[in-house]
Amino acid sequence: MRYKEFYEGYPWGGFSATKDDFEKKSVDDTIDNPKDIAVTSVRVSDVVEEMENPCWDGYEMVGHKMKDGKKVPNCVPVKEDVLHEGEYCTACLIEYIRENHNALHEAEYHGRKVSLGKPFRTPGGPKKFSVYVKNKKGNTVKVNFGDPNMKIKKSIPARRKSFRARHNCDNPGPRTKARYWSCRKW
């Protein structure tokens, strides 16, 4: 193998031996003389291992990316399937949702079935919109919000910003309060 072929096949550069030094020593030779360490510091087996796994411990290579016009390995952290307290496995969560799909979206309010968490207009009601939600005790409650005599005009950025600041929409509070649902509309 010639110096040029080896250098072009080594994707990350950094091979510092000169052409003359490279041709004097074979890359597969062992180091007998400590003075020759600079010349034979890269072995083919090391290069092959590095090309197969060029990332640090705890990282894995996922394809390549372009960096400064060069193609380099894309190293990302290894995802471990360790569940922490309060987390669920994806398969278990999907199974739970399938089993309890109707229970999560439907409830009973004053003897009739209602859908939870879906705001609707109340034409004759005390407010413009209403929504059914469950409170901390597990009871279904109706939350009314919005002034029926006003238009929202949320498409005007200044009004939207003012409303959200006035109602502290960054921290809207619990779902059982009108402020939460008003902020969600705006």
PyRosetta script that sets phi, psi and omega in degrees:
from pyrosetta import init, pose_from_sequence

init()
pose = pose_from_sequence("MRYKEFYEGYPWGGFSATKDDFEKKSVDDTIDNPKDIAVTSVRVSDVVEEMENPCWDGYEMVGHKMKDGKKVPNCVPVKEDVLHEGEYCTACLIEYIRENHNALHEAEYHGRKVSLGKPFRTPGGPKKFSVYVKNKKGNTVKVNFGDPNMKIKKSIPARRKSFRARHNCDNPGPRTKARYWSCRKW")
pose.set_psi(1, 134.4)
pose.set_omega(1, -179.9)
pose.set_phi(2, -91.1)
pose.set_psi(2, 162.2)
pose.set_omega(2, -178.1)
pose.set_phi(3, -58.6)
pose.set_psi(3, -46.7)
pose.set_omega(3, -176.6)
pose.set_phi(4, -62.5)
pose.set_psi(4, -44.0)
pose.set_omega(4, 179.7)
pose.set_phi(5, -62.7)
pose.set_psi(5, -42.5)
pose.set_omega(5, -179.6)
pose.set_phi(6, -66.7)
pose.set_psi(6, -45.7)
pose.set_omega(6, -176.6)
pose.set_phi(7, -64.5)
pose.set_psi(7, -40.5)
pose.set_omega(7, 179.3)
pose.set_phi(8, -69.9)
pose.set_psi(8, -29.3)
pose.set_omega(8, 178.8)
pose.set_phi(9, -80.6)
pose.set_psi(9, -11.6)
pose.set_omega(9, -179.6)
pose.set_phi(10, -94.0)
pose.set_psi(10, 103.9)
pose.set_omega(10, -166.6)
pose.set_phi(11, -70.9)
pose.set_psi(11, -21.4)
pose.set_omega(11, -173.1)
pose.set_phi(12, -100.9)
pose.set_psi(12, 4.5)
pose.set_omega(12, 179.1)
pose.set_phi(13, 65.7)
pose.set_psi(13, -158.6)
pose.set_omega(13, 175.5)
pose.set_phi(14, 84.0)
pose.set_psi(14, -0.1)
pose.set_omega(14, 178.3)
pose.set_phi(15, -80.4)
pose.set_psi(15, 116.0)
pose.set_omega(15, -167.4)
pose.set_phi(16, -102.6)
pose.set_psi(16, -2.1)
pose.set_omega(16, -178.3)
pose.set_phi(17, -72.8)
pose.set_psi(17, 144.6)
pose.set_omega(17, 177.4)
pose.set_phi(18, -78.9)
pose.set_psi(18, 166.4)
pose.set_omega(18, -178.1)
pose.set_phi(19, -62.3)
pose.set_psi(19, -40.8)
pose.set_omega(19, -179.9)
pose.set_phi(20, -63.6)
pose.set_psi(20, -44.6)
pose.set_omega(20, 179.5)
pose.set_phi(21, -63.2)
pose.set_psi(21, -37.8)
pose.set_omega(21, -177.0)
pose.set_phi(22, -66.8)
pose.set_psi(22, -41.3)
pose.set_omega(22, -178.3)
pose.set_phi(23, -73.7)
pose.set_psi(23, -22.2)
pose.set_omega(23, 178.4)
pose.set_phi(24, -70.8)
pose.set_psi(24, -40.8)
pose.set_omega(24, -176.2)
pose.set_phi(25, -114.2)
pose.set_psi(25, 142.7)
pose.set_omega(25, 173.7)
pose.set_phi(26, -81.9)
pose.set_psi(26, 146.1)
pose.set_omega(26, -178.1)
pose.set_phi(27, -66.3)
pose.set_psi(27, -30.6)
pose.set_omega(27, -178.7)
pose.set_phi(28, -81.3)
pose.set_psi(28, -8.7)
pose.set_omega(28, -179.8)
pose.set_phi(29, -65.3)
pose.set_psi(29, 148.1)
pose.set_omega(29, 174.9)
pose.set_phi(30, -83.6)
pose.set_psi(30, 163.2)
pose.set_omega(30, -178.3)
pose.set_phi(31, -89.9)
pose.set_psi(31, 110.0)
pose.set_omega(31, 177.2)
pose.set_phi(32, -95.9)
pose.set_psi(32, -34.0)
pose.set_omega(32, -175.6)
pose.set_phi(33, -113.8)
pose.set_psi(33, 125.5)
pose.set_omega(33, 179.8)
pose.set_phi(34, -58.9)
pose.set_psi(34, -22.7)
pose.set_omega(34, 179.2)
pose.set_phi(35, -69.5)
pose.set_psi(35, -22.4)
pose.set_omega(35, -177.6)
pose.set_phi(36, -87.9)
pose.set_psi(36, 6.4)
pose.set_omega(36, -176.0)
pose.set_phi(37, -61.6)
pose.set_psi(37, -42.0)
pose.set_omega(37, -179.1)
pose.set_phi(38, -64.0)
pose.set_psi(38, -32.4)
pose.set_omega(38, -177.3)
pose.set_phi(39, -76.5)
pose.set_psi(39, -43.4)
pose.set_omega(39, -174.0)
pose.set_phi(40, -111.1)
pose.set_psi(40, 33.1)
pose.set_omega(40, -177.4)
pose.set_phi(41, -72.6)
pose.set_psi(41, -15.6)
pose.set_omega(41, 178.6)
pose.set_phi(42, -113.6)
pose.set_psi(42, 122.4)
pose.set_omega(42, 177.0)
pose.set_phi(43, -106.7)
pose.set_psi(43, 155.6)
pose.set_omega(43, -179.5)
pose.set_phi(44, -61.1)
pose.set_psi(44, -40.6)
pose.set_omega(44, -179.8)
pose.set_phi(45, -62.6)
pose.set_psi(45, -38.0)
pose.set_omega(45, 177.5)
pose.set_phi(46, -65.7)
pose.set_psi(46, -41.2)
pose.set_omega(46, -179.1)
pose.set_phi(47, -66.0)
pose.set_psi(47, -43.3)
pose.set_omega(47, 179.8)
pose.set_phi(48, -63.0)
pose.set_psi(48, -43.7)
pose.set_omega(48, 179.0)
pose.set_phi(49, -63.1)
pose.set_psi(49, -41.8)
pose.set_omega(49, -179.4)
pose.set_phi(50, -68.2)
pose.set_psi(50, -34.8)
pose.set_omega(50, 178.6)
pose.set_phi(51, -69.6)
pose.set_psi(51, -33.1)
pose.set_omega(51, 178.4)
pose.set_phi(52, -72.9)
pose.set_psi(52, -39.4)
pose.set_omega(52, -179.8)
pose.set_phi(53, -136.3)
pose.set_psi(53, 79.5)
pose.set_omega(53, -175.8)
pose.set_phi(54, -80.9)
pose.set_psi(54, -0.7)
pose.set_omega(54, -174.8)
pose.set_phi(55, -95.1)
pose.set_psi(55, 165.0)
pose.set_omega(55, 178.1)
pose.set_phi(56, -71.4)
pose.set_psi(56, 170.2)
pose.set_omega(56, 175.1)
pose.set_phi(57, -63.6)
pose.set_psi(57, 138.0)
pose.set_omega(57, -179.4)
pose.set_phi(58, 88.4)
pose.set_psi(58, -1.5)
pose.set_omega(58, 178.4)
pose.set_phi(59, -123.2)
pose.set_psi(59, 153.2)
pose.set_omega(59, 176.5)
pose.set_phi(60, -131.0)
pose.set_psi(60, 153.3)
pose.set_omega(60, -179.1)
pose.set_phi(61, -86.2)
pose.set_psi(61, 127.3)
pose.set_omega(61, 176.6)
pose.set_phi(62, -122.4)
pose.set_psi(62, 85.5)
pose.set_omega(62, 179.4)
pose.set_phi(63, 71.9)
pose.set_psi(63, -159.1)
pose.set_omega(63, 180.0)
pose.set_phi(64, -127.3)
pose.set_psi(64, 163.1)
pose.set_omega(64, 175.1)
pose.set_phi(65, -139.0)
pose.set_psi(65, 162.2)
pose.set_omega(65, 179.1)
pose.set_phi(66, -94.1)
pose.set_psi(66, 130.0)
pose.set_omega(66, 178.3)
pose.set_phi(67, -139.2)
pose.set_psi(67, 118.1)
pose.set_omega(67, -177.7)
pose.set_phi(68, 54.5)
pose.set_psi(68, 40.0)
pose.set_omega(68, 177.3)
pose.set_phi(69, 78.1)
pose.set_psi(69, 4.8)
pose.set_omega(69, 179.5)
pose.set_phi(70, -115.2)
pose.set_psi(70, 150.8)
pose.set_omega(70, 177.3)
pose.set_phi(71, -89.5)
pose.set_psi(71, 117.2)
pose.set_omega(71, -178.1)
pose.set_phi(72, -125.0)
pose.set_psi(72, 159.1)
pose.set_omega(72, 179.8)
pose.set_phi(73, -68.1)
pose.set_psi(73, 143.4)
pose.set_omega(73, 177.7)
pose.set_phi(74, -97.3)
pose.set_psi(74, 102.2)
pose.set_omega(74, -177.4)
pose.set_phi(75, -95.9)
pose.set_psi(75, 125.9)
pose.set_omega(75, 178.5)
pose.set_phi(76, -125.8)
pose.set_psi(76, 152.8)
pose.set_omega(76, 179.2)
pose.set_phi(77, -61.6)
pose.set_psi(77, 144.5)
pose.set_omega(77, 178.9)
pose.set_phi(78, -73.8)
pose.set_psi(78, 129.7)
pose.set_omega(78, 178.2)
pose.set_phi(79, -86.0)
pose.set_psi(79, 122.8)
pose.set_omega(79, 178.1)
pose.set_phi(80, -101.0)
pose.set_psi(80, 139.7)
pose.set_omega(80, -179.3)
pose.set_phi(81, -87.6)
pose.set_psi(81, 53.9)
pose.set_omega(81, 178.4)
pose.set_phi(82, -99.7)
pose.set_psi(82, 122.5)
pose.set_omega(82, 179.6)
pose.set_phi(83, -87.8)
pose.set_psi(83, 128.8)
pose.set_omega(83, 176.3)
pose.set_phi(84, -92.0)
pose.set_psi(84, 171.0)
pose.set_omega(84, -177.9)
pose.set_phi(85, -61.4)
pose.set_psi(85, 131.1)
pose.set_omega(85, 179.0)
pose.set_phi(86, 90.5)
pose.set_psi(86, -3.3)
pose.set_omega(86, 179.0)
pose.set_phi(87, -100.1)
pose.set_psi(87, 155.1)
pose.set_omega(87, 179.7)
pose.set_phi(88, -124.5)
pose.set_psi(88, 152.3)
pose.set_omega(88, 174.8)
pose.set_phi(89, -72.8)
pose.set_psi(89, 149.8)
pose.set_omega(89, -175.1)
pose.set_phi(90, -61.5)
pose.set_psi(90, -43.2)
pose.set_omega(90, -179.3)
pose.set_phi(91, -62.9)
pose.set_psi(91, -39.8)
pose.set_omega(91, 179.7)
pose.set_phi(92, -66.2)
pose.set_psi(92, -40.5)
pose.set_omega(92, -179.7)
pose.set_phi(93, -66.0)
pose.set_psi(93, -41.1)
pose.set_omega(93, 178.5)
pose.set_phi(94, -63.4)
pose.set_psi(94, -42.1)
pose.set_omega(94, 178.6)
pose.set_phi(95, -63.2)
pose.set_psi(95, -41.4)
pose.set_omega(95, 179.6)
pose.set_phi(96, -63.7)
pose.set_psi(96, -42.2)
pose.set_omega(96, -179.4)
pose.set_phi(97, -65.8)
pose.set_psi(97, -40.8)
pose.set_omega(97, 178.6)
pose.set_phi(98, -62.8)
pose.set_psi(98, -41.0)
pose.set_omega(98, -178.9)
pose.set_phi(99, -69.5)
pose.set_psi(99, -37.5)
pose.set_omega(99, -173.6)
pose.set_phi(100, -110.2)
pose.set_psi(100, 24.9)
pose.set_omega(100, -175.9)
pose.set_phi(101, -57.2)
pose.set_psi(101, -51.2)
pose.set_omega(101, -178.0)
pose.set_phi(102, -68.5)
pose.set_psi(102, -35.1)
pose.set_omega(102, -179.1)
pose.set_phi(103, -67.8)
pose.set_psi(103, -29.4)
pose.set_omega(103, -179.0)
pose.set_phi(104, -76.6)
pose.set_psi(104, -23.6)
pose.set_omega(104, -174.7)
pose.set_phi(105, -111.8)
pose.set_psi(105, -13.3)
pose.set_omega(105, -177.6)
pose.set_phi(106, -123.3)
pose.set_psi(106, 147.5)
pose.set_omega(106, 177.0)
pose.set_phi(107, -149.2)
pose.set_psi(107, 174.7)
pose.set_omega(107, 178.5)
pose.set_phi(108, -112.8)
pose.set_psi(108, 128.1)
pose.set_omega(108, 179.7)
pose.set_phi(109, -130.6)
pose.set_psi(109, 116.4)
pose.set_omega(109, -177.3)
pose.set_phi(110, 52.4)
pose.set_psi(110, 42.5)
pose.set_omega(110, 174.0)
pose.set_phi(111, 83.6)
pose.set_psi(111, 5.7)
pose.set_omega(111, 178.0)
pose.set_phi(112, -128.6)
pose.set_psi(112, 154.5)
pose.set_omega(112, 179.9)
pose.set_phi(113, -77.3)
pose.set_psi(113, 132.9)
pose.set_omega(113, 177.3)
pose.set_phi(114, -132.7)
pose.set_psi(114, 155.8)
pose.set_omega(114, 176.6)
pose.set_phi(115, -93.4)
pose.set_psi(115, 139.7)
pose.set_omega(115, -176.9)
pose.set_phi(116, -91.3)
pose.set_psi(116, 142.1)
pose.set_omega(116, 171.7)
pose.set_phi(117, 73.3)
pose.set_psi(117, 18.5)
pose.set_omega(117, 178.3)
pose.set_phi(118, -120.8)
pose.set_psi(118, 104.2)
pose.set_omega(118, -179.5)
pose.set_phi(119, -62.6)
pose.set_psi(119, 145.4)
pose.set_omega(119, 177.9)
pose.set_phi(120, -141.4)
pose.set_psi(120, 155.5)
pose.set_omega(120, 178.9)
pose.set_phi(121, -75.2)
pose.set_psi(121, 143.9)
pose.set_omega(121, 176.8)
pose.set_phi(122, -117.1)
pose.set_psi(122, 93.7)
pose.set_omega(122, -173.9)
pose.set_phi(123, -61.2)
pose.set_psi(123, -39.3)
pose.set_omega(123, -179.0)
pose.set_phi(124, -107.9)
pose.set_psi(124, 9.2)
pose.set_omega(124, -173.7)
pose.set_phi(125, -83.6)
pose.set_psi(125, 177.4)
pose.set_omega(125, -178.0)
pose.set_phi(126, -71.5)
pose.set_psi(126, -20.4)
pose.set_omega(126, -179.7)
pose.set_phi(127, -131.0)
pose.set_psi(127, 176.1)
pose.set_omega(127, -176.4)
pose.set_phi(128, -75.9)
pose.set_psi(128, -39.9)
pose.set_omega(128, -178.3)
pose.set_phi(129, -127.5)
pose.set_psi(129, 158.9)
pose.set_omega(129, 173.2)
pose.set_phi(130, -141.6)
pose.set_psi(130, 159.4)
pose.set_omega(130, 177.6)
pose.set_phi(131, -152.3)
pose.set_psi(131, 145.7)
pose.set_omega(131, 176.5)
pose.set_phi(132, -100.1)
pose.set_psi(132, 132.2)
pose.set_omega(132, 178.4)
pose.set_phi(133, -141.2)
pose.set_psi(133, 163.9)
pose.set_omega(133, 174.7)
pose.set_phi(134, -97.8)
pose.set_psi(134, 137.3)
pose.set_omega(134, 178.1)
pose.set_phi(135, -90.3)
pose.set_psi(135, -175.2)
pose.set_omega(135, -176.6)
pose.set_phi(136, -62.2)
pose.set_psi(136, -31.2)
pose.set_omega(136, -179.8)
pose.set_phi(137, -76.4)
pose.set_psi(137, -13.8)
pose.set_omega(137, -178.8)
pose.set_phi(138, 98.2)
pose.set_psi(138, 3.3)
pose.set_omega(138, 178.7)
pose.set_phi(139, -84.3)
pose.set_psi(139, 147.7)
pose.set_omega(139, 176.5)
pose.set_phi(140, -85.4)
pose.set_psi(140, 127.3)
pose.set_omega(140, 179.4)
pose.set_phi(141, -125.9)
pose.set_psi(141, 155.5)
pose.set_omega(141, 178.4)
pose.set_phi(142, -104.5)
pose.set_psi(142, 126.2)
pose.set_omega(142, 179.3)
pose.set_phi(143, -109.2)
pose.set_psi(143, 122.5)
pose.set_omega(143, 178.5)
pose.set_phi(144, -102.0)
pose.set_psi(144, 139.3)
pose.set_omega(144, 178.7)
pose.set_phi(145, -154.1)
pose.set_psi(145, 158.6)
pose.set_omega(145, 176.9)
pose.set_phi(146, 92.3)
pose.set_psi(146, 139.5)
pose.set_omega(146, 178.2)
pose.set_phi(147, -85.6)
pose.set_psi(147, 122.8)
pose.set_omega(147, -177.1)
pose.set_phi(148, -69.2)
pose.set_psi(148, -17.0)
pose.set_omega(148, -177.1)
pose.set_phi(149, -96.7)
pose.set_psi(149, 4.4)
pose.set_omega(149, -178.0)
pose.set_phi(150, -120.1)
pose.set_psi(150, 151.4)
pose.set_omega(150, 174.0)
pose.set_phi(151, -96.5)
pose.set_psi(151, 148.2)
pose.set_omega(151, -173.4)
pose.set_phi(152, -76.2)
pose.set_psi(152, -50.3)
pose.set_omega(152, -179.4)
pose.set_phi(153, 55.2)
pose.set_psi(153, 45.0)
pose.set_omega(153, -179.3)
pose.set_phi(154, -76.2)
pose.set_psi(154, -7.0)
pose.set_omega(154, 178.8)
pose.set_phi(155, -77.0)
pose.set_psi(155, -10.6)
pose.set_omega(155, 176.9)
pose.set_phi(156, -90.5)
pose.set_psi(156, 113.2)
pose.set_omega(156, -172.9)
pose.set_phi(157, -57.5)
pose.set_psi(157, -38.4)
pose.set_omega(157, -178.2)
pose.set_phi(158, -66.0)
pose.set_psi(158, -41.9)
pose.set_omega(158, 178.9)
pose.set_phi(159, -66.9)
pose.set_psi(159, -41.1)
pose.set_omega(159, 179.1)
pose.set_phi(160, -61.1)
pose.set_psi(160, -46.1)
pose.set_omega(160, -179.5)
pose.set_phi(161, -62.8)
pose.set_psi(161, -43.1)
pose.set_omega(161, -179.7)
pose.set_phi(162, -63.8)
pose.set_psi(162, -44.9)
pose.set_omega(162, 179.4)
pose.set_phi(163, -60.5)
pose.set_psi(163, -47.7)
pose.set_omega(163, -177.4)
pose.set_phi(164, -65.0)
pose.set_psi(164, -35.3)
pose.set_omega(164, 177.4)
pose.set_phi(165, -71.2)
pose.set_psi(165, -41.8)
pose.set_omega(165, -178.1)
pose.set_phi(166, -64.8)
pose.set_psi(166, -34.9)
pose.set_omega(166, -178.3)
pose.set_phi(167, -98.3)
pose.set_psi(167, 5.9)
pose.set_omega(167, 179.4)
pose.set_phi(168, 52.9)
pose.set_psi(168, 56.8)
pose.set_omega(168, -175.4)
pose.set_phi(169, -73.6)
pose.set_psi(169, -8.7)
pose.set_omega(169, 174.3)
pose.set_phi(170, -69.9)
pose.set_psi(170, -28.3)
pose.set_omega(170, 176.4)
pose.set_phi(171, -129.2)
pose.set_psi(171, 80.1)
pose.set_omega(171, -170.7)
pose.set_phi(172, -74.6)
pose.set_psi(172, -11.1)
pose.set_omega(172, 179.1)
pose.set_phi(173, 88.5)
pose.set_psi(173, -167.5)
pose.set_omega(173, -175.5)
pose.set_phi(174, -74.5)
pose.set_psi(174, 161.5)
pose.set_omega(174, -179.6)
pose.set_phi(175, -68.7)
pose.set_psi(175, -14.5)
pose.set_omega(175, -178.3)
pose.set_phi(176, -87.3)
pose.set_psi(176, 6.3)
pose.set_omega(176, 179.8)
pose.set_phi(177, -112.2)
pose.set_psi(177, 149.2)
pose.set_omega(177, -178.2)
pose.set_phi(178, -65.2)
pose.set_psi(178, -33.0)
pose.set_omega(178, -178.3)
pose.set_phi(179, -60.1)
pose.set_psi(179, -39.1)
pose.set_omega(179, 178.9)
pose.set_phi(180, -57.8)
pose.set_psi(180, -48.8)
pose.set_omega(180, -175.4)
pose.set_phi(181, -74.3)
pose.set_psi(181, -33.1)
pose.set_omega(181, 176.6)
pose.set_phi(182, -65.8)
pose.set_psi(182, -43.6)
pose.set_omega(182, 178.4)
pose.set_phi(183, -64.1)
pose.set_psi(183, -35.8)
pose.set_omega(183, 179.5)
pose.set_phi(184, -66.8)
pose.set_psi(184, -36.0)
pose.set_omega(184, 177.0)
pose.set_phi(185, -68.3)
pose.set_psi(185, -36.2)
pose.set_omega(185, -177.8)
pose.set_phi(186, -87.4)
pose.dump_pdb("model.pdb")
